[in-house]
Amino acid sequence: METAQNDMTPHEAAAALRWLAEMGADEIIGEAPLNRLASPSPAAPAGRKLAAPATSPLPGIGTAATPGGARPLLPPAGLVPAASCQTLADIEAALESFDACPLKKTATRLCYADGNPAARVMLVGEAPGRDEDIAGKPFVGKSGQLLDRMLAAVGLSRQSEDRESAVFISNTVFWRPPGNRTPTEAETQMCLPFLLRTIEIQKPDVIVCLGATPAHRLTGRGDGILKLRGTWMTANVSGRNIPLLPTLHPAYLLRQPNQKRLAWRDLLSLRQMLDAH
């Protein structure tokens, strides 16, 4: 019986693996079978329904405060569905039918938000990962489990029904980038109107940016997260100034556990802000 020969060179094999990772095939097997060719179910994932605590009559998309003054956060021309949304459920439905972002073509399903829509605190991450792509909710993998423990340490939880101790969580983009790469500026700009409209409707008292990407988009600053973190800033969304705190992403803390002390300082600062207001 003849044995099949692989005529690929090591360089060609490495290139093929890189291509697979970029297309999202970054694991050999998963814990459960998954048909990635099947169309995602249009039904919302099980859990809390996303209904807005109040609607906002303002259709604007917001500005970001920078040292040089307020800078308008403008979406690409033609992206208007977000402005017409009146509830968080409207935004989720609009994203389900929004095909302009190329990330949707390679992702398994939409990953919009989780937590209590009435919460005082809104957390904004970067992008869904593998576990989030499967579950359809942000921060459900290892980084999400760490985030839940971090929040619990300062008396906060995404499961809380109490506005004072609850959090609401979303991302800068709502579909998983292939291979968990950083989303491009074009991809984040396409999703930005929906994020800003979410902030308008949800009306958080405080925004916490998990990582550099959301901090850059909501403040207009381009500094690295280690320079931005721990400093209170202001996001001006449709004329409303919202205190904003950049901090380290839980995925980064899993790779650099010695930096957890910095994240703990940020959480204490968040707790002090909430207690003072």
ZADOTOR-597656 format. One line per 2 residues: their letters; for each residue x, y, z of N, C-alpha, C. Coordinates in Angstrom, 3 decimals, always signed. Layout:
BEGIN
A	X/Y/Z/X/Y/Z/X/Y/Z ~ ... .
! end
This chain:
BEGIN
ME	+0.845/-1.193/+0.000/+0.000/+0.000/+0.000/+0.878/+1.239/+0.000 ~ +0.681/+2.108/-0.970/+1.520/+3.291/-1.080/+1.060/+4.366/-0.091 .
TA	+2.021/+5.104/+0.446/+1.750/+6.194/+1.376/+1.718/+7.508/+0.610 ~ +0.669/+8.299/+0.841/+0.560/+9.591/+0.143/+1.697/+10.505/+0.565 .
QN	+2.265/+11.175/-0.404/+3.370/+12.067/-0.146/+2.885/+13.523/-0.142 ~ +3.394/+14.310/+0.783/+3.086/+15.733/+0.846/+4.222/+16.502/+0.193 .
DM	+3.946/+17.110/-0.966/+5.001/+17.788/-1.702/+5.099/+19.273/-1.349 ~ +4.427/+19.706/-0.257/+4.518/+21.101/+0.161/+5.850/+21.339/+0.873 .
TP	+6.463/+22.463/+0.572/+7.681/+22.845/+1.282/+7.295/+23.425/+2.644 ~ +8.219/+23.492/+3.609/+7.903/+24.117/+4.907/+7.387/+25.547/+4.753 .
HE	+7.945/+26.288/+3.794/+7.486/+27.668/+3.577/+6.044/+27.691/+3.090 ~ +5.697/+26.786/+2.160/+4.333/+26.725/+1.633/+3.347/+26.282/+2.711 .
AA	+3.778/+25.345/+3.566/+2.905/+24.880/+4.642/+2.628/+26.002/+5.638 ~ +3.666/+26.787/+5.969/+3.488/+27.906/+6.897/+2.551/+28.947/+6.304 .
AA	+2.700/+29.198/+4.991/+1.820/+30.164/+4.326/+0.372/+29.676/+4.338 ~ +0.172/+28.376/+4.142/-1.183/+27.817/+4.161/-1.813/+27.934/+5.538 .
LR	-1.007/+27.697/+6.587/-1.519/+27.828/+7.952/-1.889/+29.276/+8.261 ~ -1.072/+30.218/+7.793/-1.394/+31.632/+8.018/-2.692/+32.008/+7.332 .
WL	-2.884/+31.491/+6.116/-4.123/+31.784/+5.385/-5.332/+31.217/+6.124 ~ -5.223/+29.998/+6.643/-6.327/+29.404/+7.391/-6.661/+30.224/+8.627 .
AE	-5.622/+30.692/+9.331/-5.858/+31.501/+10.530/-6.550/+32.805/+10.179 ~ -6.138/+33.429/+9.072/-6.765/+34.677/+8.648/-8.223/+34.479/+8.267 .
MG	-8.571/+33.293/+7.781/-9.948/+32.994/+7.417/-10.795/+32.552/+8.610 ~ -10.154/+32.484/+9.808/-10.905/+32.134/+11.008/-10.758/+30.687/+11.440 .
AD	-10.075/+29.862/+10.652/-9.879/+28.451/+11.016/-8.617/+28.341/+11.866 ~ -8.722/+28.837/+13.116/-7.554/+28.894/+13.972/-7.581/+27.842/+15.073 .
EI	-8.335/+26.766/+14.877/-8.355/+25.657/+15.819/-8.546/+24.364/+15.035 ~ -7.991/+23.278/+15.554/-8.101/+21.994/+14.868/-9.478/+21.387/+15.113 .
IG	-9.865/+21.292/+16.373/-11.190/+20.797/+16.727/-11.733/+21.650/+17.850 ~ -13.046/+21.718/+17.964/-13.673/+22.439/+19.056/-14.280/+21.472/+20.052 .
EA	-14.886/+22.000/+21.102/-15.508/+21.162/+22.114/-16.816/+20.544/+21.609 ~ -17.432/+21.170/+20.603/-18.687/+20.651/+20.061/-18.701/+20.870/+18.557 .
PL	-19.392/+20.003/+17.793/-19.462/+20.189/+16.333/-20.122/+21.517/+15.987 ~ -19.648/+22.161/+14.950/-20.205/+23.443/+14.523/-20.211/+23.498/+13.003 .
NR	-21.373/+23.687/+12.416/-21.516/+23.805/+10.971/-21.340/+25.262/+10.589 ~ -20.165/+25.645/+10.142/-19.887/+27.033/+9.808/-20.452/+27.431/+8.451 .
LA	-20.983/+26.472/+7.703/-21.590/+26.796/+6.416/-23.072/+27.107/+6.561 ~ -23.659/+26.775/+7.716/-25.082/+27.028/+7.925/-25.316/+28.496/+8.224 .
SP	-26.445/+29.010/+7.797/-26.783/+30.402/+8.066/-27.080/+30.569/+9.544 ~ -26.545/+31.658/+10.182/-26.819/+31.888/+11.595/-28.306/+32.089/+11.827 .
SP	-28.782/+31.621/+12.972/-30.187/+31.797/+13.319/-30.485/+33.261/+13.551 ~ -31.591/+33.776/+12.986/-31.926/+35.181/+13.192/-32.405/+35.472/+14.595 .
AA	-32.711/+34.426/+15.359/-33.215/+34.646/+16.712/-32.103/+35.144/+17.607 ~ -32.434/+36.003/+18.560/-31.450/+36.518/+19.515/-31.014/+35.389/+20.420 .
PA	-29.748/+35.390/+20.906/-29.277/+34.348/+21.809/-30.040/+34.382/+23.115 ~ -30.062/+33.207/+23.760/-30.784/+33.130/+25.028/-30.164/+34.063/+26.036 .
GR	-30.974/+34.587/+26.923/-30.459/+35.510/+27.926/-31.296/+36.761/+27.973 ~ -30.742/+37.801/+28.551/-31.462/+39.046/+28.727/-31.802/+39.673/+27.389 .
KL	-33.051/+40.108/+27.205/-33.456/+40.786/+25.994/-32.974/+42.222/+26.025 ~ -32.541/+42.720/+24.902/-31.991/+44.060/+24.831/-33.099/+45.057/+24.561 .
AA	-33.646/+45.579/+25.601/-34.660/+46.612/+25.488/-34.133/+47.864/+26.159 ~ -34.303/+49.002/+25.528/-33.736/+50.234/+26.050/-34.505/+50.716/+27.265 .
PA	-33.794/+51.301/+28.284/-34.479/+51.875/+29.419/-35.220/+53.146/+29.039 ~ -34.781/+53.787/+27.985/-35.430/+55.010/+27.511/-34.977/+55.260/+26.098 .
TS	-35.777/+55.987/+25.333/-35.381/+56.309/+23.971/-34.800/+57.698/+23.924 ~ -34.031/+57.965/+22.866/-33.407/+59.266/+22.700/-33.877/+59.888/+21.398 .
PL	-34.326/+61.141/+21.417/-34.784/+61.782/+20.190/-33.635/+62.307/+19.352 ~ -32.410/+62.201/+19.870/-31.270/+62.799/+19.175/-30.715/+61.838/+18.150 .
PG	-30.688/+62.206/+16.871/-30.166/+61.304/+15.850/-28.676/+61.477/+15.619 ~ -28.017/+62.425/+16.283/-26.606/+62.683/+16.044/-25.752/+61.521/+16.459 .
IG	-24.513/+61.498/+16.024/-23.659/+60.353/+16.328/-22.548/+60.693/+17.297 ~ -22.386/+61.949/+17.712/-21.481/+62.238/+18.808/-20.161/+62.854/+18.421 .
TA	-19.421/+63.234/+19.453/-18.089/+63.790/+19.306/-17.208/+63.194/+20.374 ~ -15.908/+63.320/+20.201/-14.958/+62.853/+21.209/-14.146/+64.031/+21.699 .
AT	-13.952/+64.093/+23.013/-13.171/+65.182/+23.587/-11.687/+64.861/+23.471 ~ -10.905/+65.797/+22.989/-9.467/+65.643/+22.856/-8.806/+66.855/+23.487 .
PG	-7.479/+66.801/+23.743/-6.811/+67.962/+24.310/-6.993/+69.219/+23.473 ~ -7.185/+69.069/+22.164/-7.358/+70.236/+21.307/-8.800/+70.655/+21.129 .
GA	-9.712/+70.012/+21.847/-11.118/+70.363/+21.724/-11.935/+69.197/+21.211 ~ -13.256/+69.379/+21.134/-14.146/+68.309/+20.702/-13.969/+68.041/+19.212 .
RP	-13.846/+66.778/+18.859/-13.688/+66.383/+17.459/-14.872/+65.532/+17.060 ~ -15.600/+65.878/+16.006/-16.765/+65.076/+15.606/-16.351/+63.665/+15.242 .
LL	-17.118/+62.694/+15.712/-16.918/+61.308/+15.331/-17.886/+61.007/+14.196 ~ -17.395/+61.055/+12.976/-18.250/+60.939/+11.796/-18.132/+59.556/+11.177 .
PP	-19.256/+58.929/+10.846/-19.218/+57.624/+10.189/-18.989/+57.789/+8.698 ~ -18.644/+56.709/+7.999/-18.549/+56.787/+6.544/-19.879/+57.216/+5.943 .
AG	-19.810/+57.881/+4.803/-21.030/+58.368/+4.151/-21.952/+57.217/+3.811 ~ -23.233/+57.434/+3.995/-24.228/+56.446/+3.598/-24.651/+55.486/+4.679 .
LV	-23.959/+55.478/+5.833/-24.339/+54.560/+6.893/-25.369/+55.240/+7.788 ~ -26.631/+55.049/+7.498/-27.689/+55.752/+8.217/-28.589/+54.861/+9.068 .
PA	-28.519/+53.512/+9.018/-29.482/+52.720/+9.775/-29.444/+53.003/+11.265 ~ -28.259/+53.259/+11.839/-28.147/+53.444/+13.289/-28.950/+54.641/+13.769 .
AS	-28.982/+55.713/+13.000/-29.646/+56.941/+13.439/-31.141/+56.762/+13.621 ~ -31.744/+55.831/+12.901/-33.189/+55.639/+12.985/-33.599/+54.686/+14.091 .
CQ	-32.632/+54.046/+14.752/-32.950/+53.089/+15.811/-33.388/+53.825/+17.076 ~ -34.445/+53.354/+17.693/-34.970/+53.979/+18.903/-34.774/+53.138/+20.158 .
TL	-34.434/+51.880/+20.014/-34.179/+51.009/+21.153/-32.949/+50.155/+20.852 ~ -32.425/+49.513/+21.888/-31.296/+48.608/+21.693/-31.707/+47.409/+20.838 .
AD	-32.941/+46.982/+20.988/-33.436/+45.892/+20.143/-33.469/+46.310/+18.677 ~ -33.790/+47.582/+18.420/-33.756/+48.094/+17.043/-32.343/+48.015/+16.472 .
IE	-31.365/+48.373/+17.295/-29.972/+48.340/+16.834/-29.558/+46.911/+16.515 ~ -29.908/+45.979/+17.382/-29.560/+44.582/+17.139/-30.193/+44.079/+15.841 .
AA	-31.442/+44.449/+15.610/-32.122/+44.046/+14.383/-31.476/+44.698/+13.160 ~ -31.075/+45.966/+13.287/-30.428/+46.654/+12.175/-29.088/+46.009/+11.842 .
LE	-28.350/+45.594/+12.869/-27.065/+44.936/+12.636/-27.243/+43.584/+11.967 ~ -28.324/+42.886/+12.286/-28.581/+41.586/+11.659/-28.743/+41.722/+10.142 .
SF	-29.257/+42.865/+9.696/-29.482/+43.068/+8.258/-28.438/+43.984/+7.632 ~ -27.412/+44.372/+8.393/-26.378/+45.295/+7.922/-25.257/+44.492/+7.266 .
DA	-25.051/+44.665/+5.971/-24.091/+43.848/+5.228/-22.859/+44.620/+4.753 ~ -22.719/+45.885/+5.166/-21.610/+46.688/+4.661/-20.275/+46.299/+5.285 .
CP	-20.293/+45.777/+6.509/-19.037/+45.424/+7.177/-18.572/+44.050/+6.698 ~ -17.358/+43.949/+6.155/-16.885/+42.658/+5.627/-16.708/+41.593/+6.693 .
LK	-16.588/+41.984/+7.961/-16.416/+40.993/+9.021/-17.621/+40.053/+9.110 ~ -18.773/+40.548/+8.725/-19.989/+39.725/+8.809/-19.896/+38.498/+7.918 .
KT	-19.146/+38.609/+6.823/-19.063/+37.504/+5.856/-18.242/+36.337/+6.385 ~ -17.333/+36.584/+7.315/-16.472/+35.515/+7.822/-16.853/+35.075/+9.227 .
AT	-17.725/+35.829/+9.905/-18.134/+35.481/+11.263/-19.280/+34.473/+11.250 ~ -19.454/+33.789/+12.366/-20.550/+32.828/+12.495/-21.856/+33.525/+12.797 .
RL	-21.815/+34.516/+13.704/-23.037/+35.196/+14.088/-22.729/+36.562/+14.680 ~ -23.749/+37.380/+14.769/-23.646/+38.706/+15.369/-23.371/+38.584/+16.861 .
CY	-22.518/+39.455/+17.376/-22.207/+39.506/+18.807/-22.338/+40.965/+19.234 ~ -23.523/+41.348/+19.678/-23.812/+42.770/+19.926/-23.570/+43.201/+21.365 .
AD	-24.319/+42.651/+22.321/-24.224/+43.181/+23.681/-24.690/+42.151/+24.692 ~ -24.398/+42.445/+25.962/-24.824/+41.601/+27.069/-24.914/+42.478/+28.316 .
GN	-25.593/+41.976/+29.336/-25.699/+42.715/+30.587/-27.029/+43.419/+30.741 ~ -27.075/+44.342/+31.668/-28.293/+45.062/+32.014/-28.346/+46.397/+31.276 .
PA	-29.319/+46.605/+30.382/-29.394/+47.867/+29.636/-29.632/+49.097/+30.509 ~ -30.051/+48.881/+31.764/-30.285/+50.010/+32.667/-29.054/+50.343/+33.508 .
AR	-27.940/+49.654/+33.291/-26.754/+49.816/+34.139/-26.164/+51.213/+34.054 ~ -25.540/+51.636/+35.145/-24.817/+52.910/+35.160/-23.512/+52.804/+34.373 .
VM	-22.924/+51.622/+34.345/-21.601/+51.418/+33.749/-21.736/+50.684/+32.424 ~ -21.136/+51.241/+31.377/-21.060/+50.563/+30.085/-19.603/+50.214/+29.802 .
LV	-19.347/+48.946/+29.501/-18.016/+48.480/+29.128/-17.968/+48.308/+27.615 ~ -16.904/+48.802/+26.995/-16.738/+48.670/+25.548/-15.426/+47.949/+25.268 .
GE	-15.524/+46.769/+24.657/-14.344/+46.005/+24.297/-13.929/+46.253/+22.861 ~ -13.086/+45.358/+22.359/-12.560/+45.543/+21.008/-13.373/+44.774/+19.973 .
AP	-13.366/+43.440/+20.079/-14.035/+42.606/+19.071/-14.314/+41.238/+19.666 ~ -15.315/+40.526/+19.145/-15.572/+39.160/+19.610/-14.426/+38.227/+19.246 .
GR	-14.231/+37.193/+20.066/-13.282/+36.130/+19.770/-14.018/+34.858/+19.373 ~ -13.310/+33.729/+19.419/-13.900/+32.454/+18.991/-15.120/+32.087/+19.824 .
DE	-14.991/+32.138/+21.158/-16.106/+31.740/+22.021/-17.291/+32.683/+21.861 ~ -16.990/+33.967/+21.710/-18.058/+34.947/+21.537/-18.760/+34.763/+20.193 .
DI	-18.002/+34.398/+19.166/-18.563/+34.161/+17.841/-19.545/+32.995/+17.868 ~ -19.266/+32.007/+18.693/-20.143/+30.844/+18.816/-21.373/+31.174/+19.663 .
AG	-21.158/+31.885/+20.786/-22.251/+32.161/+21.722/-23.128/+33.327/+21.294 ~ -22.565/+34.276/+20.520/-23.330/+35.449/+20.125/-23.425/+36.502/+21.213 .
KP	-22.527/+36.443/+22.205/-22.495/+37.428/+23.287/-21.048/+37.809/+23.573 ~ -20.782/+39.058/+23.971/-19.402/+39.483/+24.236/-18.867/+38.944/+25.554 .
FV	-17.568/+38.691/+25.574/-16.841/+38.321/+26.795/-17.444/+37.100/+27.487 ~ -17.432/+35.970/+26.777/-17.896/+34.724/+27.377/-16.772/+33.685/+27.478 .
GK	-15.619/+33.951/+26.856/-14.492/+33.035/+26.912/-13.657/+33.252/+28.163 ~ -12.384/+32.874/+28.094/-11.505/+33.006/+29.263/-11.338/+34.460/+29.682 .
SG	-11.218/+35.361/+28.710/-11.076/+36.774/+29.069/-12.361/+37.296/+29.707 ~ -13.514/+36.796/+29.245/-14.780/+37.201/+29.838/-14.939/+36.688/+31.257 .
QL	-14.459/+35.473/+31.502/-14.518/+34.922/+32.856/-13.634/+35.724/+33.804 ~ -12.463/+36.145/+33.314/-11.608/+37.007/+34.128/-12.279/+38.351/+34.369 .
LD	-12.907/+38.900/+33.334/-13.602/+40.173/+33.480/-14.692/+40.076/+34.541 ~ -15.458/+39.000/+34.555/-16.515/+38.834/+35.557/-15.938/+38.817/+36.964 .
RM	-14.781/+38.168/+37.140/-14.153/+38.140/+38.467/-13.636/+39.519/+38.859 ~ -13.101/+40.243/+37.902/-12.615/+41.599/+38.169/-13.764/+42.504/+38.598 .
LA	-14.883/+42.424/+37.877/-16.041/+43.252/+38.206/-16.591/+42.897/+39.581 ~ -16.651/+41.587/+39.871/-17.177/+41.157/+41.167/-16.340/+41.702/+42.319 .
AV	-15.049/+41.896/+42.093/-14.169/+42.404/+43.148/-14.521/+43.822/+43.572 ~ -15.225/+44.559/+42.701/-15.650/+45.920/+43.053/-17.173/+46.031/+43.079 .
GL	-17.841/+44.889/+43.259/-19.280/+44.898/+43.457/-20.123/+45.101/+42.223 ~ -19.612/+44.708/+41.038/-20.352/+44.875/+39.796/-20.569/+43.520/+39.127 .
SR	-21.649/+43.406/+38.343/-21.950/+42.154/+37.665/-22.853/+42.406/+36.468 ~ -22.614/+41.658/+35.394/-23.487/+41.773/+34.222/-24.842/+41.109/+34.474 .
QS	-24.934/+40.234/+35.488/-26.198/+39.569/+35.800/-27.075/+40.373/+36.763 ~ -26.540/+41.431/+37.330/-27.284/+42.170/+38.347/-28.506/+42.871/+37.754 .
ED	-29.616/+42.819/+38.491/-30.826/+43.533/+38.100/-30.845/+44.950/+38.670 ~ -29.952/+45.217/+39.597/-29.867/+46.529/+40.233/-29.000/+47.455/+39.396 .
RE	-29.516/+48.581/+38.992/-28.790/+49.523/+38.143/-27.454/+49.936/+38.748 ~ -27.413/+50.060/+40.072/-26.198/+50.539/+40.741/-25.053/+49.537/+40.655 .
SA	-25.355/+48.257/+40.607/-24.298/+47.242/+40.605/-24.190/+46.499/+39.275 ~ -24.967/+46.933/+38.281/-24.992/+46.235/+36.992/-24.002/+46.852/+36.009 .
VF	-23.686/+46.103/+34.959/-22.904/+46.614/+33.840/-23.580/+46.192/+32.543 ~ -23.331/+46.973/+31.510/-23.781/+46.668/+30.157/-22.536/+46.592/+29.291 .
IS	-22.430/+45.566/+28.446/-21.195/+45.297/+27.707/-21.456/+45.251/+26.210 ~ -20.598/+45.937/+25.436/-20.645/+45.847/+23.986/-19.212/+45.898/+23.460 .
NT	-19.069/+46.018/+22.150/-17.753/+46.024/+21.516/-17.654/+47.120/+20.477 ~ -16.434/+47.362/+20.009/-16.204/+48.337/+18.950/-16.678/+47.806/+17.608 .
VF	-16.497/+46.507/+17.358/-17.074/+45.842/+16.188/-17.887/+44.662/+16.687 ~ -18.847/+44.211/+15.890/-19.837/+43.255/+16.370/-19.746/+41.885/+15.720 .
WR	-18.683/+41.667/+14.939/-18.428/+40.358/+14.345/-16.955/+40.020/+14.548 ~ -16.654/+38.755/+14.668/-15.292/+38.328/+14.936/-14.376/+38.566/+13.732 .
PP	-13.263/+39.284/+13.912/-12.275/+39.392/+12.836/-11.598/+38.043/+12.616 ~ -11.306/+37.680/+11.374/-10.654/+36.386/+11.100/-9.364/+36.229/+11.891 .
GN	-9.219/+35.079/+12.535/-8.007/+34.811/+13.287/-7.838/+35.668/+14.518 ~ -8.906/+36.333/+14.967/-8.851/+37.221/+16.138/-7.886/+38.392/+15.951 .
RT	-7.669/+38.790/+14.716/-6.794/+39.941/+14.482/-7.464/+41.224/+14.966 ~ -6.657/+42.286/+15.098/-7.194/+43.587/+15.473/-8.060/+44.126/+14.337 .
PT	-9.264/+44.617/+14.627/-10.088/+45.173/+13.544/-9.428/+46.396/+12.926 ~ -9.620/+46.565/+11.629/-9.037/+47.705/+10.933/-9.824/+48.977/+11.265 .
EA	-9.236/+50.117/+10.927/-9.935/+51.385/+11.159/-11.222/+51.441/+10.336 ~ -11.179/+50.941/+9.102/-12.382/+50.956/+8.262/-13.495/+50.126/+8.892 .
ET	-13.138/+48.969/+9.452/-14.142/+48.109/+10.083/-14.740/+48.773/+11.321 ~ -13.905/+49.401/+12.132/-14.427/+50.061/+13.332/-15.262/+51.280/+12.969 .
QM	-14.888/+51.987/+11.912/-15.676/+53.151/+11.493/-17.046/+52.727/+10.981 ~ -17.121/+51.565/+10.336/-18.421/+51.072/+9.861/-19.354/+50.748/+11.025 .
CL	-18.791/+50.268/+12.123/-19.605/+49.896/+13.281/-19.803/+51.048/+14.261 ~ -19.000/+52.095/+14.129/-19.040/+53.192/+15.096/-20.413/+53.840/+15.245 .
PF	-21.173/+54.108/+14.156/-22.498/+54.708/+14.353/-23.408/+53.875/+15.250 ~ -23.301/+52.552/+15.147/-24.138/+51.682/+15.976/-23.690/+51.729/+17.438 .
LL	-22.381/+51.807/+17.670/-21.880/+51.923/+19.034/-22.299/+53.243/+19.664 ~ -22.174/+54.325/+18.916/-22.544/+55.631/+19.445/-24.046/+55.734/+19.692 .
RT	-24.830/+55.136/+18.798/-26.277/+55.150/+19.017/-26.635/+54.311/+20.236 ~ -25.888/+53.219/+20.462/-26.083/+52.412/+21.661/-25.840/+53.242/+22.914 .
IE	-24.772/+54.047/+22.892/-24.468/+54.901/+24.043/-25.577/+55.934/+24.248 ~ -26.069/+56.516/+23.158/-27.160/+57.486/+23.255/-28.386/+56.891/+23.935 .
IQ	-28.735/+55.671/+23.539/-29.952/+55.041/+24.044/-29.748/+54.486/+25.452 ~ -28.612/+53.855/+25.690/-28.365/+53.227/+26.985/-28.117/+54.248/+28.095 .
KP	-27.547/+55.403/+27.733/-27.325/+56.511/+28.664/-26.507/+56.099/+29.900 ~ -25.314/+55.577/+29.711/-24.507/+55.206/+30.879/-24.002/+56.438/+31.624 .
DV	-23.779/+56.280/+32.911/-23.148/+57.340/+33.697/-21.634/+57.333/+33.496 ~ -21.090/+56.137/+33.213/-19.646/+55.950/+33.063/-19.394/+54.956/+31.941 .
IV	-18.365/+55.219/+31.126/-17.916/+54.275/+30.103/-16.526/+53.782/+30.473 ~ -16.321/+52.475/+30.420/-14.998/+51.885/+30.632/-14.563/+51.245/+29.326 .
CL	-13.439/+51.689/+28.768/-12.903/+51.137/+27.518/-11.895/+50.050/+27.844 ~ -12.164/+48.836/+27.376/-11.286/+47.700/+27.611/-10.329/+47.561/+26.426 .
GA	-9.151/+48.151/+26.542/-8.175/+48.087/+25.471/-8.075/+49.378/+24.682 ~ -7.106/+49.401/+23.767/-6.785/+50.633/+23.040/-7.825/+50.992/+21.994 .
TP	-8.339/+50.009/+21.265/-9.231/+50.319/+20.140/-10.464/+51.113/+20.554 ~ -11.241/+50.687/+21.557/-12.389/+51.512/+21.948/-11.975/+52.858/+22.516 .
AH	-10.861/+52.906/+23.222/-10.389/+54.190/+23.761/-10.046/+55.158/+22.634 ~ -9.406/+54.659/+21.582/-9.072/+55.515/+20.441/-10.333/+56.038/+19.761 .
RL	-11.315/+55.160/+19.556/-12.511/+55.559/+18.820/-13.383/+56.535/+19.617 ~ -13.420/+56.408/+20.932/-14.327/+57.227/+21.723/-13.676/+58.480/+22.309 .
TG	-12.354/+58.577/+22.245/-11.679/+59.777/+22.765/-10.941/+60.551/+21.686 ~ -10.644/+59.904/+20.549/-9.847/+60.566/+19.526/-8.364/+60.548/+19.814 .
RG	-7.950/+59.968/+20.936/-6.532/+59.868/+21.280/-5.916/+58.668/+20.582 ~ -4.643/+58.755/+20.237/-3.967/+57.666/+19.560/-2.863/+57.029/+20.367 .
DG	-2.752/+57.378/+21.655/-1.689/+56.830/+22.502/-1.924/+55.355/+22.793 ~ -0.867/+54.659/+23.195/-0.986/+53.268/+23.589/-1.797/+53.134/+24.867 .
IL	-2.344/+51.948/+25.092/-3.232/+51.758/+26.232/-2.493/+51.901/+27.551 ~ -1.217/+51.568/+27.609/-0.479/+51.713/+28.863/-0.317/+53.180/+29.241 .
KL	-0.359/+54.062/+28.258/-0.307/+55.491/+28.538/-1.693/+56.051/+28.837 ~ -2.703/+55.518/+28.173/-4.071/+56.017/+28.349/-4.716/+55.524/+29.637 .
RG	-4.416/+54.299/+30.036/-5.146/+53.653/+31.127/-5.021/+54.452/+32.434 ~ -6.097/+54.356/+33.210/-6.092/+54.966/+34.525/-6.370/+56.449/+34.549 .
TW	-6.501/+57.077/+33.383/-6.741/+58.518/+33.317/-8.191/+58.771/+32.904 ~ -8.918/+59.498/+33.738/-10.305/+59.813/+33.401/-10.364/+60.831/+32.281 .
MT	-11.191/+60.539/+31.290/-11.373/+61.400/+30.130/-12.867/+61.666/+29.958 ~ -13.223/+62.326/+28.881/-14.629/+62.619/+28.611/-14.968/+62.253/+27.177 .
AN	-16.050/+61.513/+27.009/-16.613/+61.255/+25.681/-17.848/+62.125/+25.540 ~ -17.892/+62.935/+24.491/-19.047/+63.795/+24.246/-19.872/+63.145/+23.145 .
VS	-21.003/+62.566/+23.519/-21.874/+61.872/+22.584/-23.183/+62.638/+22.488 ~ -23.407/+63.257/+21.330/-24.613/+64.050/+21.085/-24.813/+65.117/+22.148 .
GR	-23.716/+65.787/+22.508/-23.795/+66.899/+23.447/-23.778/+66.497/+24.903 ~ -23.717/+65.217/+25.193/-23.684/+64.738/+26.583/-22.277/+64.296/+26.928 .
NI	-21.690/+64.899/+27.960/-20.348/+64.548/+28.407/-20.415/+63.360/+29.357 ~ -19.712/+62.290/+29.008/-19.737/+61.067/+29.801/-18.326/+60.758/+30.280 .
PL	-18.113/+60.602/+31.598/-16.788/+60.199/+32.094/-16.370/+58.868/+31.486 ~ -15.130/+58.795/+31.042/-14.624/+57.601/+30.349/-13.287/+57.205/+30.935 .
LP	-13.134/+55.915/+31.247/-11.895/+55.402/+31.824/-11.328/+54.285/+30.955 ~ -10.180/+54.493/+30.318/-9.534/+53.383/+29.599/-8.803/+52.473/+30.583 .
TL	-8.851/+51.182/+30.328/-8.107/+50.228/+31.141/-7.628/+49.089/+30.261 ~ -6.947/+48.129/+30.852/-6.351/+47.033/+30.100/-7.387/+45.969/+29.774 .
HP	-7.278/+45.404/+28.597/-8.205/+44.355/+28.166/-7.897/+43.068/+28.942 ~ -8.922/+42.330/+29.374/-8.666/+41.080/+30.096/-7.800/+40.085/+29.325 .
AY	-7.916/+40.056/+27.996/-7.077/+39.140/+27.207/-5.602/+39.501/+27.368 ~ -5.308/+40.790/+27.441/-3.924/+41.234/+27.674/-3.458/+40.800/+29.063 .
LL	-4.344/+40.880/+30.046/-3.983/+40.491/+31.406/-3.708/+38.994/+31.503 ~ -4.390/+38.185/+30.688/-4.101/+36.754/+30.670/-2.707/+36.477/+30.124 .
RQ	-2.260/+37.322/+29.187/-0.914/+37.162/+28.627/+0.149/+37.808/+29.512 ~ -0.234/+38.863/+30.236/+0.695/+39.608/+31.081/+0.102/+39.729/+32.491 .
PN	+0.058/+38.641/+33.250/-0.601/+38.678/+34.558/+0.013/+39.659/+35.542 ~ +1.285/+40.020/+35.352/+1.904/+40.990/+36.255/+1.292/+42.379/+36.124 .
QK	+0.537/+42.623/+35.041/-0.102/+43.923/+34.846/-1.478/+44.008/+35.509 ~ -1.898/+42.949/+36.166/-3.194/+42.973/+36.839/-3.237/+44.039/+37.923 .
RL	-2.087/+44.372/+38.498/-2.057/+45.412/+39.529/-2.515/+46.752/+38.958 ~ -2.188/+47.022/+37.677/-2.626/+48.268/+37.053/-4.140/+48.244/+36.833 .
AW	-4.655/+47.117/+36.387/-6.095/+46.998/+36.181/-6.839/+47.136/+37.503 ~ -6.257/+46.608/+38.583/-6.894/+46.732/+39.893/-6.980/+48.198/+40.326 .
RD	-5.943/+48.967/+40.052/-5.983/+50.396/+40.364/-7.094/+51.088/+39.582 ~ -7.261/+50.688/+38.327/-8.322/+51.285/+37.500/-9.698/+50.929/+38.051 .
LL	-9.866/+49.685/+38.494/-11.152/+49.270/+39.054/-11.468/+50.029/+40.338 ~ -10.449/+50.260/+41.161/-10.663/+51.045/+42.375/-11.049/+52.478/+42.036 .
SL	-10.441/+53.019/+41.003/-10.801/+54.366/+40.550/-12.244/+54.411/+40.057 ~ -12.670/+53.360/+39.331/-14.056/+53.264/+38.878/-15.002/+53.205/+40.070 .
RQ	-14.654/+52.385/+41.068/-15.503/+52.258/+42.252/-15.640/+53.598/+42.966 ~ -14.539/+54.337/+43.081/-14.575/+55.641/+43.726/-15.466/+56.623/+42.949 .
ML	-15.382/+56.580/+41.621/-16.202/+57.463/+40.799/-17.683/+57.156/+41.006 ~ -18.043/+55.873/+41.010/-19.442/+55.487/+41.183/-19.955/+55.871/+42.572 .
DA	-19.112/+55.681/+43.593/-19.532/+56.000/+44.951/-19.689/+57.496/+45.162 ~ -18.895/+58.281/+44.430/-18.940/+59.741/+44.598/-20.100/+60.387/+43.857 .
H	-20.687/+59.654/+42.904/-21.788/+60.202/+42.109/-22.983/+59.251/+42.194 .
! end
